[in-house]
Amino acid sequence: MCLDLDDLEILITDYFSKLFKSSNISFLDEVIGKVPAMVSEDMNEKLCFPYSAEEVEKTLKQMHPSKAPGLDELNPFFY
């Protein structure tokens, strides 16, 4: 049983890290090589700019709280 908040944080972090970590990435380069580039160098540069907590909060609040925007099925409520 986990009573300490620090222990709970570690338990949750470990669980989701293992859940979303790929166990077999040996063919990753081969697969990525076959995916056509959709992001230009200019777009990528803009995407790599630092973001703020306010931007993240604003974006999450613009999304429906119980609908997942992507294939991972994680909705804004999860975050």
DOVODO-778392 format. One record per atom (N, C-alpha, C, O): x, z, y negated; residue in one letter. Coordinates in Angstrom, 1 decimal. Atoms other than C-alpha are relative to their C-alpha. Layout:
N
[[X,Z,Y],A] ...
This chain:
79
[[0.8,0.0,1.2],M] [[0.0,0.0,0.0],M] [[0.9,0.0,-1.2],M] [[1.9,0.7,-1.3],M] [[-0.8,0.2,1.2],C] [[1.3,-0.9,-3.4],C] [[-0.7,0.7,-1.2],C] [[-1.8,0.3,-1.6],C] [[0.6,-0.8,1.1],L] [[0.7,1.7,-6.2],L] [[0.6,-0.2,-1.3],L] [[0.0,-0.1,-2.3],L] [[-0.8,0.2,1.2],D] [[3.4,1.0,-8.7],D] [[-0.2,-1.4,-0.6],D] [[-0.2,-2.4,0.2],D] [[0.2,1.3,0.6],L] [[2.8,-1.8,-11.2],L] [[1.2,-0.9,0.1],L] [[1.0,-2.1,0.3],L] [[-1.2,0.8,-0.2],D] [[6.4,-3.0,-10.9],D] [[0.0,-0.6,1.4],D] [[0.3,-1.8,1.6],D] [[0.0,0.5,-1.4],D] [[6.0,-3.3,-7.1],D] [[-1.1,-1.0,0.1],D] [[-0.9,-2.0,0.9],D] [[1.1,1.0,0.0],L] [[2.7,-5.1,-7.6],L] [[0.4,-1.3,-0.6],L] [[0.1,-2.4,0.0],L] [[-0.5,1.3,0.6],E] [[4.3,-7.6,-9.9],E] [[1.0,-0.7,0.9],E] [[0.9,-1.9,1.0],E] [[-0.9,0.6,-0.9],I] [[7.1,-8.2,-7.5],I] [[-0.7,-0.7,1.2],I] [[-0.4,-1.8,1.6],I] [[0.8,0.5,-1.1],L] [[4.6,-8.6,-4.6],L] [[-0.7,-1.3,-0.4],L] [[-0.7,-2.3,0.4],L] [[0.7,1.1,0.4],I] [[2.5,-11.1,-6.5],I] [[0.9,-1.2,-0.3],I] [[0.7,-2.3,0.1],I] [[-1.0,1.1,0.3],T] [[5.5,-13.1,-7.8],T] [[0.6,-0.6,1.2],T] [[0.7,-1.8,1.3],T] [[-0.6,0.5,-1.3],D] [[7.0,-13.4,-4.3],D] [[-1.0,-0.8,0.7],D] [[-0.7,-1.9,1.2],D] [[1.0,0.7,-0.7],Y] [[3.7,-14.4,-2.9],Y] [[-0.2,-1.5,-0.5],Y] [[-0.2,-2.4,0.2],Y] [[0.2,1.3,0.6],F] [[3.1,-17.3,-5.3],F] [[1.2,-0.9,0.0],F] [[1.1,-2.1,0.0],F] [[-1.2,0.7,-0.1],S] [[6.7,-18.3,-5.3],S] [[0.1,-0.7,1.4],S] [[0.5,-1.9,1.5],S] [[-0.1,0.6,-1.4],K] [[6.6,-18.8,-1.5],K] [[-1.1,-1.0,0.2],K] [[-0.9,-2.0,0.9],K] [[1.1,0.9,-0.2],L] [[3.2,-20.4,-1.7],L] [[0.2,-1.4,-0.6],L] [[-0.2,-2.4,0.0],L] [[-0.2,1.2,0.7],F] [[4.2,-23.1,-4.2],F] [[1.4,-0.6,0.2],F] [[1.8,-1.6,-0.5],F] [[-1.4,0.5,-0.2],K] [[7.8,-23.7,-3.0],K] [[0.0,-0.9,1.2],K] [[-0.5,-0.6,2.3],K] [[0.0,1.0,-1.1],S] [[8.4,-26.8,-0.9],S] [[1.1,0.4,1.0],S] [[2.1,0.9,0.7],S] [[-0.9,-0.4,-1.1],S] [[10.0,-26.2,2.4],S] [[0.8,-1.2,0.6],S] [[1.8,-1.0,1.3],S] [[-0.7,1.2,-0.6],N] [[11.1,-29.8,3.2],N] [[0.1,-1.0,-1.1],N] [[-0.8,-1.8,-1.3],N] [[-0.3,0.9,1.1],I] [[12.6,-31.7,0.3],I] [[1.0,-1.0,0.3],I] [[1.6,-1.6,-0.6],I] [[-1.1,0.9,-0.4],S] [[15.0,-33.8,2.3],S] [[-0.3,-1.5,-0.5],S] [[0.7,-2.2,-0.7],S] [[0.3,1.4,0.4],F] [[13.2,-37.1,1.3],F] [[-0.5,-0.1,-1.4],F] [[-1.0,-1.1,-1.8],F] [[0.5,0.0,1.4],L] [[12.5,-36.2,-2.3],L] [[0.6,-1.1,-0.8],L] [[-0.2,-1.8,-1.5],L] [[-0.6,1.1,0.7],D] [[15.0,-38.7,-3.8],D] [[-0.6,-1.3,0.4],D] [[-0.8,-2.2,-0.5],D] [[0.6,1.3,-0.5],E] [[13.6,-41.5,-1.6],E] [[-1.4,-0.2,-0.6],E] [[-1.7,-1.3,-1.0],E] [[1.3,0.1,0.5],V] [[10.1,-40.7,-2.6],V] [[-0.1,-0.3,-1.5],V] [[-0.8,-1.1,-2.0],V] [[0.0,0.1,1.4],I] [[10.8,-40.3,-6.3],I] [[0.5,-1.4,-0.4],I] [[0.0,-2.0,-1.4],I] [[-0.5,1.3,0.3],G] [[12.7,-43.6,-6.3],G] [[-1.0,-1.1,0.1],G] [[-0.9,-2.2,-0.5],G] [[1.0,1.0,-0.2],K] [[9.6,-45.5,-5.2],K] [[-1.2,0.2,-1.0],K] [[-2.1,-0.6,-1.1],K] [[1.0,-0.2,1.0],V] [[7.4,-44.0,-8.0],V] [[0.4,-0.7,-1.3],V] [[1.4,-0.4,-1.9],V] [[-0.3,0.7,1.3],P] [[7.2,-46.2,-11.1],P] [[0.1,0.9,-1.2],P] [[-0.7,1.9,-1.2],P] [[-0.1,-0.9,1.1],A] [[8.3,-44.6,-14.3],A] [[-1.2,-0.3,-1.0],A] [[-1.5,-1.4,-1.3],A] [[1.1,0.1,0.9],M] [[5.4,-43.9,-16.6],M] [[0.3,0.6,-1.4],M] [[-0.5,0.5,-2.3],M] [[-0.4,-0.8,1.3],V] [[7.2,-41.8,-19.3],V] [[1.2,-0.7,-0.5],V] [[2.3,-0.8,0.2],V] [[-1.2,0.6,0.7],S] [[9.6,-43.6,-21.7],S] [[1.0,1.1,-0.4],S] [[0.7,2.3,-0.3],S] [[-1.1,-0.9,0.5],E] [[12.8,-42.0,-22.9],E] [[-0.5,0.8,-1.2],E] [[-0.3,2.0,-1.3],E] [[0.5,-0.7,1.2],D] [[11.1,-41.3,-26.2],D] [[-1.0,1.0,0.3],D] [[-1.0,2.1,-0.2],D] [[1.0,-0.9,-0.4],M] [[8.1,-39.7,-24.6],M] [[0.6,1.2,0.7],M] [[0.2,2.4,0.4],M] [[-0.7,-1.1,-0.8],N] [[10.4,-37.6,-22.3],N] [[0.7,0.9,-1.0],N] [[0.7,2.2,-0.8],N] [[-0.7,-0.8,1.0],E] [[12.4,-36.4,-25.3],E] [[-1.0,0.9,-0.7],E] [[-0.7,2.1,-0.9],E] [[1.0,-0.8,0.6],K] [[9.2,-35.2,-27.0],K] [[-0.6,1.1,0.9],K] [[-0.9,2.2,0.5],K] [[0.5,-0.9,-1.0],L] [[8.0,-33.6,-23.8],L] [[0.9,1.2,0.3],L] [[0.5,2.3,0.7],L] [[-1.0,-1.0,-0.2],C] [[11.2,-31.6,-23.6],C] [[0.2,1.0,-1.1],C] [[1.0,1.9,-1.0],C] [[-0.1,-1.0,1.1],F] [[10.8,-29.9,-26.9],F] [[-0.5,1.3,0.4],F] [[-1.4,1.4,1.2],F] [[0.5,-1.4,-0.3],P] [[10.3,-26.1,-26.8],P] [[-1.5,0.1,-0.4],P] [[-1.9,-0.5,-1.4],P] [[1.4,-0.3,0.3],Y] [[6.7,-24.9,-26.8],Y] [[-0.2,1.4,-0.3],Y] [[0.6,2.3,0.1],Y] [[0.2,-1.3,0.4],S] [[5.2,-21.8,-28.2],S] [[-1.1,0.6,0.9],S] [[-1.9,-0.1,1.5],S] [[1.1,-0.7,-0.7],A] [[2.9,-19.2,-26.6],A] [[-1.3,-0.3,-0.7],A] [[-2.3,-0.4,0.0],A] [[1.2,0.3,0.7],E] [[0.4,-20.1,-29.3],E] [[-0.5,-1.4,0.5],E] [[-1.7,-1.6,0.7],E] [[0.4,1.4,-0.5],E] [[0.4,-23.8,-28.1],E] [[-0.7,0.1,1.4],E] [[-1.7,-0.5,1.7],E] [[0.5,-0.2,-1.3],V] [[-0.2,-22.7,-24.5],V] [[-1.4,0.6,0.0],V] [[-2.3,0.2,0.7],V] [[1.3,-0.7,0.1],E] [[-3.0,-20.3,-25.4],E] [[-1.1,-1.0,-0.6],E] [[-2.2,-1.0,-0.1],E] [[1.0,1.0,0.6],K] [[-4.7,-23.0,-27.6],K] [[-0.4,-1.0,1.0],K] [[-1.6,-1.3,1.1],K] [[0.3,1.0,-1.0],T] [[-4.5,-25.5,-24.8],T] [[-0.9,0.5,1.1],T] [[-1.8,-0.1,1.5],T] [[0.8,-0.6,-1.0],L] [[-5.8,-23.2,-22.2],L] [[-1.5,0.3,-0.4],L] [[-2.4,0.1,0.3],L] [[1.3,-0.3,0.5],K] [[-8.7,-22.2,-24.4],K] [[-0.9,-1.3,-0.2],K] [[-2.1,-1.2,-0.3],K] [[0.8,1.3,0.1],Q] [[-9.7,-25.9,-24.8],Q] [[-0.5,-0.5,1.3],Q] [[-1.3,-1.5,1.4],Q] [[0.3,0.4,-1.3],M] [[-10.1,-26.2,-21.1],M] [[-1.2,0.8,0.6],M] [[-1.3,2.0,0.2],M] [[1.1,-0.7,-0.7],H] [[-13.2,-25.3,-19.0],H] [[0.6,1.1,0.9],H] [[1.5,0.7,1.7],H] [[-0.7,-1.1,-0.7],P] [[-12.3,-21.9,-17.5],P] [[-0.1,-0.1,1.6],P] [[0.7,0.5,2.3],P] [[0.1,0.0,-1.4],S] [[-13.5,-22.7,-14.0],S] [[0.1,-1.4,0.7],S] [[-0.2,-1.5,1.8],S] [[-0.3,1.4,-0.5],K] [[-12.6,-26.4,-13.6],K] [[1.5,-0.3,0.0],K] [[2.1,0.0,-1.0],K] [[-1.4,0.3,-0.2],A] [[-9.3,-27.5,-12.3],A] [[0.3,-1.4,-0.6],A] [[-0.4,-2.4,-0.2],A] [[-0.2,1.3,0.6],P] [[-7.8,-30.3,-14.4],P] [[0.8,-1.0,0.8],P] [[0.9,-2.2,0.6],P] [[-0.9,0.9,-0.8],G] [[-5.5,-31.6,-11.7],G] [[-0.2,0.3,1.5],G] [[-1.1,1.0,1.9],G] [[0.1,0.0,-1.4],L] [[-5.0,-31.9,-8.0],L] [[0.4,1.4,0.6],L] [[0.1,1.7,1.8],L] [[-0.4,-1.3,-0.6],D] [[-3.5,-28.4,-7.6],D] [[-1.1,1.0,0.1],D] [[-1.0,2.1,0.7],D] [[1.2,-0.8,-0.1],E] [[-7.0,-26.9,-8.0],E] [[0.1,1.3,-0.7],E] [[-0.7,2.2,-0.4],E] [[-0.2,-1.2,0.7],L] [[-5.7,-24.2,-10.3],L] [[-0.7,-0.1,-1.4],L] [[-0.2,-1.0,-2.2],L] [[0.7,0.1,1.3],N] [[-8.1,-23.6,-13.2],N] [[0.7,0.9,-1.1],N] [[1.5,1.7,-0.7],N] [[-0.5,-0.8,1.1],P] [[-7.3,-22.1,-16.6],P] [[-0.1,1.5,0.2],P] [[0.7,2.3,-0.2],P] [[0.2,-1.5,-0.2],F] [[-8.7,-18.7,-15.5],F] [[1.1,0.5,0.9],F] [[1.5,1.7,0.7],F] [[-1.1,-0.4,-0.8],F] [[-5.9,-18.6,-12.9],F] [[1.2,0.4,-0.9],F] [[1.9,1.4,-0.6],F] [[-1.1,-0.2,0.9],Y] [[-3.3,-18.8,-15.7],Y] [[-0.3,1.1,-0.9],Y] [[0.6,1.4,-1.8],Y] 
